[in-house]
Amino acid sequence: MIKAYLVGTDELIARLDAMPGRLEQYLFKEMSGLAIDLATFIRSDYLSGQVVNAPSGIGRRSTQSQGVEQTSDSITATVRTGGPEAPYMKWLNDGVAAYDILPKNKMALAFTWQGREWVLKRVHHPEQKGRHFMENALKAFTPTVKKRLEKAVRDAIKTD
């Protein structure tokens, strides 16, 4: 006959009860860091001439972490590109169907393109295929996400 005794049951129960909160804290902190690092990765590896050349830097700077949101059953980090300062970044990422550009308040459009002055009643913009740099960057960054979240879980459950 074998008898086993669990010593320190009160301490074990307290540690297990505290685990969800501690785990959430570690994961929330790591997700915050991952969102910032993903935005940095996109700007440096996708928006500095590799996939999209952003000469003014406005589109590149618009790519940033929007923070982390926690609900009762999830932790979500958001990284966005574009926004009001650079709406074209969404079009560069997703693509856009062909469309016509018409004057709003005048009879014609006037602009300089390829060193020449143009005055036209309409401009047809061709279809722009999406470059999908956000999705491709996340795919490339996924091994880092997995590694860092696994480490956060290990750190949360280890004893001090």
Long-range contacts (C-beta under 8 A, 24 or more apart in sequence): 15-159, 19-156, 19-157, 22-156, 23-153, 23-156, 23-157, 24-70, 24-75, 25-156, 26-152, 26-153, 26-155, 26-156, 27-75, 27-149, 27-152, 27-153, 27-156, 28-68, 28-70, 28-75, 29-152, 30-148, 30-149, 30-151, 30-152, 31-68, 31-75, 31-76, 31-77, 31-149, 32-65, 32-67, 32-68, 32-77, 33-148, 34-77, 34-144, 34-145, 34-148, 34-149, 35-65, 35-66, 35-67, 35-68, 35-77, 35-78, 35-79, 36-65, 37-141, 37-144, 38-65, 38-77, 38-79, 38-137, 38-138, 38-141, 38-145, 39-63, 39-64, 39-65, 39-79, 41-137, 41-140, 41-141, 42-79, 42-81, 42-133, 42-134, 42-137, 45-137, 45-140, 46-133, 46-136, 46-137, 47-133, 51-131, 51-133, 51-136, 52-89, 52-92, 52-131, 52-133, 58-85, 58-86, 59-86, 59-88, 59-89, 59-92, 61-85, 61-86, 62-86, 62-89, 63-89, 79-134, 81-134, 91-128, 92-128, 92-130, 92-131, 92-133, 93-130, 93-131, 93-132, 93-133, 93-134, 93-135, 94-130, 94-132, 95-127, 95-128, 95-129, 95-130, 95-131, 96-125, 96-127, 96-128, 97-127, 98-124, 98-125, 98-126, 98-127, 99-124, 99-125, 100-124, 100-125, 101-125
